[in-house]
Amino acid sequence: MKRIKHSPEYIKDILGKVVKKLEAKKRGNKGEILKSWSDITGDIASHARPVIIKQQVLTVEVDSSAWLYALSLKKKKILEEIKKAVGEEKIKDIRFKIGEVQQ
């Protein structure tokens, strides 16, 4: 068996590579959506907030049945904007549910 000689790498270089890979995987996570949420939804952001992403489905809590209905009508447009912001492959659908929206 032939041995391949490698020069040692600094731990900071290895960690840098790992961090870059992890950041790439985070694209489309809840944090990124939260950052973009108010830009995407405008005034709606005070009545609705993203709470979880599971199997590429974003769940958004809204503070009333009126907002649930209104957002259901705007679902397609909101989904398009989220896909533009975080990546087409990360979010496939949005579900709205009534919950507590903290200001």
N, C-alpha and C positions, 0 to 999 in steps of 0.2 A: 504494500500500500504506500502510495506516494504522499508525503506530507506537504501541505501547502503552507508556506510561511506567510503570516500576516503580521503587520506591525500593529502594536497595541493602539486602541482608540481611546481617546479621553471620554470619560463618563458624560461630560457635558455635551459632547457631540452625539453620543448615543441617545441621551435624553431628548436632545433637540429633534432628532429623527422621530422618536416615539411621540413626542408632543405634536409634531406636524401631522402624523398619521391619525392621532386621536382627534385633532381639530377638523381634519377632513371628514371623519366619520360623524362628527357632531352636526354637520350641515343639515338643517331641517329639524333640529331639536327644538324643544319647547322654548329654550332661552332665545334662540334666534327668532322664533315666531313672535315671542313677547316683545322683542325689540322693534319688530316691524308692525306689530298689531295696530298701534294708534295711527301710523302712517297709512296703513291699508284701509282701516275702517273709519277713520276720522272721529266724529262725535259718538259713533256707536261704541267706541272703546270704553266709555264710561258705563255702559249697560251690558257689556259682554266681555268675557276674558277666556283665553285658551287655558285648559286645565291639564290635558294629557294627550299624548300621541301614542296610540297602540295599534300595531299592525297597519301603519300608514293612514290611520283615521284620526283626525284631530277632533277632540271633543271640546266644545265651547259652552261655558255656562252663561246663561242670560238671566237678567233680574226680573223678568215678567213674561207672561204669556204673550203680551203684545209685541215685545221685542223678539220672542221666539218666532212668532209668525212673520214679522218684518224681515228678520234675518233669513228665514227659510226662503223667502221670495228673492233675496239677494245672494243666496248660497253659491250659485254658479260663478258670479262675478268675484265674490270673496275668495273662492277656491282658486280661481285663475290668478288673482293677485298674490296669494300666498305661494303658489307654485313658482311665480316669477321671483319672489323674494328669497325662497329657500331651496328651490330646486324641484323640477318636475317630478322626479322619482321619489321624493320623500313623503309627500302628502297626496293621497289618492281621493280622500273624501273628508267631509266635515259633518259632524253631528252636533246639533244644538240641544241643550237641555236646560231646564230651569234650575237655578242654583243661586248661591250667594256670590255676588260680585262685589269685591272689596275695592274701594276707591283709593 
